[in-house]
Amino acid sequence: MSQGDQSVPEMQEVPIGIQADGQREEFDSMGTVEVPADRYWGAQTQRSLIHFSIGGDRMPKEVYHAYGYVKKAAALVNAAANRLPEWKKQAIVRAAEEVMTRQQIFQLVGNRPTSSQRVRLGAEQDGRLTAIAHDVTMHTNPDVEYAEQTAATTRSLYAAPHRLTSHRLAPLDLPPGTDVRAPGEAPGMLAVESAMDELAHALGMDAVELRILNEPTVDPERDVPYSDRHLVECLREGARRFGWEHRPATPASVRDGRWLVGYGMSAAIRGHFQGPAAARVRLEADGTAVVQTDMTDLGTGTYTVLTQVASDGLGLPPDRVRIELGRSEFPTSWGSGGSWGAASSSNAVHGACMALREQLLAEARGDTCSPLHGLDPADAVFSNGNVVVGRASEALSEIVARNHPEGFEAESGTRFMGDDPNYTDYSINTYGAHFAEVGVDADTAEIRLRRMLGVFSVGRVLNAKTARSQLIGGMIWGVGAALEEEAVVDLRSGAFVNRDFAQYLVPVHADVPDIDAVVLDGYDDKANVLGAKGVGELGICGAGASVANAVFNATGVRVRDFPITIEKVLPGLPLMDN
């Protein structure tokens, strides 16, 4: 049996830039509010939040997202006034700005609650798990209760007949917790995957093979089949690419000059979530398409991905598609968070495109002026701005102009996952495997990441470049969780002591020399029509554990109190010959 208590400290959710907020309000007949574009929720939700905040009947008629942080209120007012047409210049325009200091950001913006986790693993001598338990105690604010689902992913990860997970909250006079990337899964997998490495070492087994041995055939908690599970493929492909066969079998046995060298790995899992998201697609008479949704783009590529989906759905070149986001007058999305933004909104756009296609094909088939008259629409192909059926072809713009000289549109949406039977009948997740190599200075215990690889399975990839970027970002954050990030609390006041980037450490370029993310080809037909699943938060799940396990392999020192810092490793370093 392997068991141990592990602690994950408070972690901050802070931007590199100073947090600034501002809005322009016109409470005249227009009733518009401009808010920064780096908001989590869509514009419709922002509209409701503003109404809740100001109370009364002062519901803004429209909310839209502006881009970039607000610098000066006066400049904002002037810029807004200059954009108004003459007949609107009599509107009452007000501007408000709030800029936090760096110290205030650390105290007020949000943080991941500290947690104490007890993981117990029981296994036969051959490595087959017989029991798995994951008990979590985390802090919550006495006035604002918040809990991360820290043990939730443990329920679906490995097969074991005897299972127990629990979550308990301890009220503390600290700032309320909030959703920080992969809330629950990130700290939970840091503990569970470290414990799996302990078990592998105790049994004298390869860590990859131990995980493969305990691969379940159905979700062990829910007793339903997995929709599309390729964790074993991630493990094997990652091991092959990384050169896992060269891993030191004995901890602290490989040295490169003054550096002790070690390998570590971990598995990754995160549930896929789907939210109610709607989109409108309009085809103009010239054959161009306009996509509208109140969805945001935080820099994660919403504009790019939705352009690709609409281009593919209508057979138009990307430069013939225009994306309009972030206005409350547009159909409502589920926002940009929880790894659900791209998949939910993309499926809504795809559905609207399919509705337009169906109508266009019906009109062309019944139109004696069309070359497609009377042909079977089942054989139709939309490509490069044309509709092709067999040897007959007609430009999309000609069909639209003849039947809809003013243009026409369709709207579609995705269902909330709770209303979709697939999410009840199947366990729908994303998966991955992390591999890390570290060097630890034999004299000072300085830890340096040498290289890192992640291999992931996320269904259909909508955009390879943005997906890889999201995954690498999560992996880097995992490195910080393992080695650097810790918000230290002053026990006398409840305030955070290290409230700047001189003392609250995060990875910088020198900390991440060689990192790569590989995504396996896939398609999950149970997740949605496009077969795509969330990517953004999977990268951090398990990433820190691979680094922690590499530190153990390099030094023989097991640290359960994160982050792993010099003073925790140094006393246990093996003595070395000069």
LOSE-895148 format. One line per 2 residues: their letters; for each residue x, y, z of C-alpha. Coordinates in steps of 0.05 Angstrom, whole numbers, plus 5000, padded with zeros to 4 digits. Each point is the difference from the previous one (the first is absolute). Layout:
N
A) X:Y:Z  ... $
This chain:
578
MS) 5000:5000:5000  5022:5071:4985 $
QG) 4971:5057:5041  5019:5070:5017 $
DQ) 4976:5070:5016  5016:5053:4949 $
SV) 4989:5075:5003  4990:5050:4944 $
PE) 5006:5073:5020  4959:5061:4981 $
MQ) 5013:5018:4928  4986:5068:4970 $
EV) 4959:5014:4938  5033:5064:4977 $
PI) 5018:5029:4932  5070:5022:4981 $
GI) 4971:5069:4984  4970:5046:5052 $
QA) 4926:4984:5009  4959:5057:4973 $
DG) 4926:5005:4989  4957:5053:4969 $
QR) 4935:5011:4966  4964:5051:4959 $
EE) 4927:5009:5016  4946:5036:4959 $
FD) 4936:4997:5041  4960:5037:4947 $
SM) 4953:4967:4952  5059:4959:4974 $
GT) 5018:4972:5068  5066:4969:4980 $
VE) 5058:4978:5044  5070:4986:4975 $
VP) 5041:4951:5040  5071:4972:4990 $
AD) 5005:4941:4953  5041:4959:5049 $
RY) 4937:4978:5036  4984:4928:5014 $
WG) 4926:5003:4984  4964:5019:4936 $
AQ) 4969:5068:4991  4929:4976:5017 $
TQ) 5024:4976:5068  5039:5064:5011 $
RS) 4935:5038:4986  4964:4961:5055 $
LI) 5058:5010:5049  5000:5075:4989 $
HF) 4925:5003:5011  5009:4960:5065 $
SI) 5056:5047:5022  4965:5066:4987 $
GG) 4931:4977:5020  4933:5031:4985 $
DR) 4976:5006:4928  5068:5021:4973 $
MP) 5009:4939:4955  5046:5019:4943 $
KE) 4970:4986:4933  5066:4978:4971 $
VY) 5068:4978:5024  5060:4991:4955 $
HA) 5073:4982:5010  5056:5048:4985 $
YG) 5071:4977:4991  5059:5016:5044 $
YV) 5004:5027:5070  4971:5069:5016 $
KK) 5056:5051:5011  4967:5066:5016 $
AA) 4927:5016:5012  5004:5067:4963 $
AL) 5030:4967:4939  4946:4947:5002 $
VN) 4945:5053:5001  5030:5039:4942 $
AA) 5011:4938:4958  4929:4977:5013 $
AN) 4970:5068:4983  5040:5004:4936 $
RL) 4972:4933:4976  4927:5022:5010 $
PE) 4961:5025:4940  4975:5071:5004 $
WK) 4929:4982:5019  5026:4962:5061 $
KQ) 5049:5053:5025  4948:5026:5048 $
AI) 5004:4935:5039  5022:5004:5071 $
VR) 5067:4965:5002  5035:4981:5064 $
AA) 5065:4964:5009  5027:4963:5060 $
EE) 5068:4971:5011  5031:4956:5053 $
VM) 5073:4981:5001  5027:4955:5054 $
TR) 5071:5002:5027  5040:4936:4996 $
QQ) 4992:4990:5075  4924:5006:4994 $
IF) 4997:4951:4943  5031:4944:5042 $
QL) 4950:5012:5056  4936:5012:4960 $
VG) 5000:4970:4931  4994:4926:5019 $
NR) 5039:4939:5022  5000:4925:5002 $
PT) 4983:4976:5070  5053:4963:5040 $
SS) 4986:4926:5007  5023:4942:5042 $
QR) 4992:4934:4963  5006:4929:5024 $
VR) 5009:4948:4946  4998:4925:5016 $
LG) 5014:4947:4948  4994:4925:5012 $
AE) 5029:4952:4949  5017:4927:4990 $
QD) 5073:4982:4992  4992:5000:4924 $
GR) 4978:5073:5003  4926:4992:4990 $
LT) 4962:5051:5042  4951:4971:5051 $
AI) 4982:5066:5034  5006:5074:4987 $
AH) 4981:5056:5048  5008:5075:4993 $
DV) 4979:5045:5058  5005:5075:4992 $
TM) 4994:5056:5051  5004:5071:4974 $
HT) 4987:5069:5026  4938:5041:4985 $
NP) 4980:5070:5019  4948:5002:5057 $
DV) 4955:5047:4959  5011:4974:4929 $
EY) 5003:4924:4996  5043:4972:4944 $
AE) 5025:4930:4988  5043:4971:4946 $
QT) 4983:4930:4972  5070:4978:5020 $
AA) 4987:4925:5006  4949:4996:4944 $
TT) 5047:4978:4944  5028:4945:5045 $
RS) 4933:4965:4992  5008:4988:4926 $
LY) 5075:4991:4993  5018:4930:5022 $
AA) 4965:4934:5011  4994:4975:5073 $
PH) 4942:4963:5032  5002:5038:5066 $
RL) 4995:5076:4994  4991:5061:5044 $
TS) 5004:5074:4986  4980:5057:5046 $
HR) 5002:5076:5003  4998:5040:5064 $
LA) 5002:5075:5011  5034:5038:5056 $
PL) 4975:5072:5008  5058:5048:5006 $
DL) 5003:5076:5000  5035:5002:4933 $
PP) 4978:5028:4932  4947:4956:4966 $
GT) 5027:4948:4952  4983:5004:4927 $
DV) 5007:4960:4936  5074:4996:4982 $
RA) 5020:4962:4938  4976:4928:5006 $
PG) 4966:5013:5067  5006:4937:5041 $
EA) 5032:4956:4947  5067:5036:5002 $
PG) 5015:4994:5075  4964:4932:5004 $
ML) 5042:4968:4946  5063:5030:5030 $
AV) 4986:4957:5061  4972:4937:4968 $
ES) 5053:4993:4946  5055:5011:5050 $
AM) 4969:4944:5042  4998:4954:4939 $
DE) 5075:5012:4991  5011:4982:5073 $
LA) 4962:4935:4989  5040:4983:4937 $
HA) 5065:5011:5038  4976:4958:5059 $
LG) 4981:4943:4953  5062:5006:4957 $
MD) 4956:5011:4939  5007:5047:4941 $
AV) 4954:5059:5011  4971:4998:4930 $
EL) 4985:4926:5004  4967:5008:5068 $
RI) 4950:5049:4970  4987:4958:4939 $
LN) 4988:4939:5045  4945:5038:5036 $
EP) 4965:5027:4938  4925:4992:5010 $
TV) 4953:4974:4946  4940:5040:5027 $
DP) 4996:5060:5045  5012:4967:5068 $
ER) 4959:5051:5038  4940:5008:4954 $
DV) 5001:4930:4967  4989:5030:4930 $
PY) 5045:4992:4939  5051:5052:4981 $
SD) 4983:5039:4938  5070:5003:4971 $
RH) 5057:4983:5048  5071:4998:4973 $
LV) 5041:5008:5064  5041:4937:4986 $
EC) 5018:5026:4931  5022:5066:5032 $
LR) 5044:4962:5049  5032:4955:4948 $
EG) 5011:5055:4949  5028:5047:5053 $
AR) 5047:4946:5026  5025:4986:4929 $
RF) 5012:5073:4982  5032:5017:5066 $
GW) 5046:4941:5004  4970:4974:5065 $
EH) 5039:4935:4993  5062:5039:5021 $
RP) 4969:5021:5067  5047:4986:5059 $
AT) 4972:4938:5034  5030:5020:5067 $
PA) 4990:5071:5029  5062:5044:5006 $
SV) 5040:4953:4955  5014:5045:4940 $
RD) 5045:5061:5002  5019:5050:4946 $
GR) 5056:5041:5029  4974:5032:5063 $
WL) 4928:4985:4981  4959:4940:5023 $
VG) 4955:4981:4943  4930:4969:5005 $
YG) 4939:4983:4958  4927:5004:5022 $
MS) 4933:4990:4968  4926:5005:5016 $
AA) 4932:4989:4968  4949:5055:4987 $
IR) 4924:5000:4998  4948:5054:4999 $
GH) 4925:4997:4990  4972:5032:4937 $
FQ) 4944:5050:5013  4948:5026:4951 $
GP) 4958:5062:5011  4941:5032:4966 $
AA) 5029:5043:4946  4966:5032:4940 $
AR) 5026:5033:4937  4970:5035:4939 $
VR) 5030:4993:4930  4978:5048:4946 $
LE) 5013:4992:4925  5002:5064:4961 $
AD) 4981:5005:4927  5073:5005:4980 $
GT) 5014:4932:5030  5036:5024:5063 $
AV) 4981:4973:5068  4994:5037:5067 $
VQ) 5002:4960:5065  4971:5033:5062 $
TD) 5003:4976:5073  5011:5036:5066 $
MT) 5059:4954:5012  5067:5031:5021 $
DL) 5071:4992:4975  5049:5004:5057 $
GT) 5058:4989:4953  4985:4926:4996 $
GT) 4981:5002:4926  4924:5004:4997 $
YT) 5002:5044:4938  5046:4951:4965 $
VL) 4963:4936:5019  4930:5026:4984 $
TQ) 5026:5026:4933  5026:4931:4984 $
VA) 4935:4966:5021  4956:5047:4958 $
SD) 5048:4996:4941  4998:4924:5002 $
GL) 4925:4997:5010  4982:5046:4942 $
GL) 5058:4984:4955  5024:5071:4999 $
PP) 5072:5026:5000  5017:5027:5070 $
DR) 5006:5071:4974  4926:4997:4981 $
VR) 4980:4988:5073  4993:5056:5051 $
IE) 4994:4985:5075  4964:5048:5046 $
LG) 5005:4987:5075  4985:5029:5067 $
RS) 4935:5039:4992  4940:4985:5043 $
EF) 4954:5007:4940  5032:4937:4971 $
PT) 4978:4929:5018  5023:4978:5069 $
SW) 5061:4957:5010  5025:4965:5063 $
GS) 5062:5044:5003  5073:4983:4996 $
GG) 5021:4956:5057  4999:4929:5027 $
SW) 5029:4976:4933  4929:5003:4972 $
GA) 5003:5064:4960  5027:4978:4932 $
AS) 4964:4934:4995  4932:5027:5022 $
SS) 5002:5062:4956  5029:4962:4940 $
NA) 4944:4949:5002  4949:5057:5002 $
VH) 5033:5032:4939  5003:4933:4964 $
GA) 4926:4988:5013  4981:5068:4971 $
CM) 5043:4987:4938  4966:4932:4990 $
AL) 4931:5034:5003  5022:5051:4947 $
RE) 5026:4944:4956  4936:4961:5005 $
QL) 4958:5060:4980  5045:5019:4943 $
LA) 5001:4930:4971  4924:4995:5003 $
EA) 4993:5067:4964  5051:4983:4947 $
RG) 4968:4932:4987  4932:5031:4989 $
DT) 5025:5059:4959  4996:4989:4924 $
CS) 5052:5055:4991  5052:4962:5041 $
PL) 5048:4950:4969  4985:4958:5062 $
HG) 4926:4995:4984  4972:4931:5015 $
LD) 5066:4971:5024  5006:4959:5064 $
PA) 5026:5046:5056  5029:4940:5037 $
DA) 5059:5002:4951  5012:5075:5008 $
VF) 5070:5026:5017  5012:5072:5024 $
SN) 5070:5021:4979  5037:5064:4983 $
GN) 4936:5041:4997  4964:4951:4955 $
VV) 4946:4947:5008  5016:4938:4960 $
VG) 4954:4941:4986  5033:4949:4954 $
RA) 5023:5039:4939  4953:5058:5012 $
SE) 5023:5061:5038  4975:5068:5021 $
AL) 5031:5056:5040  4973:5006:5070 $
SE) 4992:5075:4990  4955:4990:4939 $
IV) 4952:4955:5039  4997:5050:5057 $
AR) 4992:5061:4955  4944:4968:4959 $
NH) 4960:4975:5060  5020:5049:5055 $
PE) 5023:5067:4971  5000:5029:5070 $
GF) 5039:4941:5028  4973:4949:5049 $
EA) 5022:4968:5065  4992:4940:5045 $
ES) 5011:4990:5075  5019:4937:5037 $
GT) 5025:4979:5068  5027:4944:5044 $
RF) 4964:4969:5058  5023:5002:5072 $
MG) 5036:4935:5015  4948:4982:5053 $
DD) 4947:4999:4945  5042:4958:4952 $
PN) 4991:4924:5012  5071:4986:4976 $
YT) 5028:5034:5062  4958:4953:5043 $
DY) 5013:4937:4960  5075:5010:4990 $
SI) 5060:5025:5039  5027:5056:4956 $
NT) 5070:5024:5017  5066:5024:4971 $
YG) 5065:4965:5014  5075:5008:4999 $
AH) 5068:4978:5024  5057:5044:5025 $
FA) 5074:4983:4999  5054:5044:5033 $
EV) 5075:4999:5009  5032:5041:5055 $
GV) 5069:5015:5026  5012:5012:5074 $
DA) 5065:5032:5023  5035:4949:5044 $
DT) 5027:5054:5047  4946:5054:5002 $
AE) 4936:4960:4982  4984:5051:4946 $
IR) 4948:4968:4954  5000:5012:4925 $
LR) 4951:4973:4950  5039:4973:4940 $
RM) 4943:4979:4954  4927:4983:5002 $
LG) 4951:4965:4953  4925:4993:5002 $
VF) 4958:4954:4955  4925:5013:5001 $
SV) 4934:4972:4974  4946:5053:4993 $
GR) 4956:4974:4944  5001:5041:4936 $
VL) 5048:5058:5001  4968:5063:4972 $
NA) 5065:5038:4993  5067:4966:5011 $
KT) 5039:5063:5015  4953:5029:5053 $
AR) 4990:4931:5032  5074:4988:5007 $
SQ) 5010:5070:5028  4946:4989:5052 $
LI) 5030:4933:5021  5071:5027:5006 $
GG) 4974:5058:5042  4967:4951:5047 $
MI) 5062:4957:5004  5043:5060:5019 $
WG) 4950:5019:5054  5007:4929:5026 $
VG) 5075:5010:5005  4987:5062:5042 $
AA) 4951:4962:5045  5052:4946:5013 $
LE) 5061:5044:5012  4983:5072:5013 $
EE) 4929:5025:5013  4979:5012:5072 $
AV) 4959:5056:5029  5026:5009:5072 $
VD) 4948:5022:5051  5016:5045:5059 $
LR) 4967:4960:5057  4989:5064:5040 $
SG) 4959:5038:4948  4980:4951:4946 $
AF) 5035:5043:4948  5046:4971:4947 $
VN) 5072:5015:5015  5030:4991:4931 $
RD) 4957:5047:4959  5045:5013:4940 $
FA) 5038:4961:4948  5066:5010:5036 $
QY) 4974:4953:5055  4943:4962:4967 $
LV) 5039:4960:4949  4975:4975:4933 $
PV) 5038:4966:4944  5040:5046:4953 $
HA) 5036:4983:4935  5062:4974:5036 $
DV) 4957:4950:5038  4970:4968:4938 $
PD) 5056:4982:4951  4968:4945:4958 $
ID) 4926:4985:5000  4953:4969:4950 $
AV) 4928:4978:4994  4975:4947:4952 $
VL) 4926:4989:4986  4976:4933:4974 $
DG) 4950:4998:4943  4930:4985:5025 $
YD) 4925:5010:4995  4951:4992:5057 $
DK) 4931:4990:4969  4968:4997:5069 $
AN) 5025:5069:5020  4967:5039:4943 $
VL) 4991:5001:4925  5069:5028:4987 $
GA) 5032:4948:5044  5041:5054:5036 $
KG) 5013:5006:5075  5030:5053:5046 $
VG) 5075:5012:4999  5017:5061:5041 $
EL) 5005:4970:5070  5024:4930:4985 $
GI) 5073:5022:4993  5008:5016:5074 $
CG) 4967:4936:5025  5055:4953:5024 $
AG) 5056:5044:4972  5028:5018:5068 $
AS) 5000:4928:5023  5046:4979:4943 $
VA) 5050:5053:5023  4993:4979:5073 $
NA) 5011:4927:4981  5061:5019:4960 $
VF) 5029:5035:5061  4992:4936:5040 $
NA) 5032:4959:4946  5059:5048:4998 $
TG) 5011:5005:5075  4962:4946:5037 $
VR) 4966:5056:5039  4924:4998:5001 $
VR) 4967:5067:5015  4925:5000:5015 $
DF) 4995:5072:5021  4997:5042:4937 $
PI) 5035:5038:4971  5064:4960:4999 $
TI) 5053:5050:5021  5074:4997:5016 $
EK) 4992:4997:5076  4953:4940:4994 $
VL) 5048:4960:4955  5069:5020:5027 $
PG) 4999:4961:5066  4984:4935:4965 $
LP) 5051:5004:4943  5046:4940:4996 $
LM) 5073:5011:5017  5043:5002:4938 $
DN) 5073:4985:4988  5041:5062:4986 $
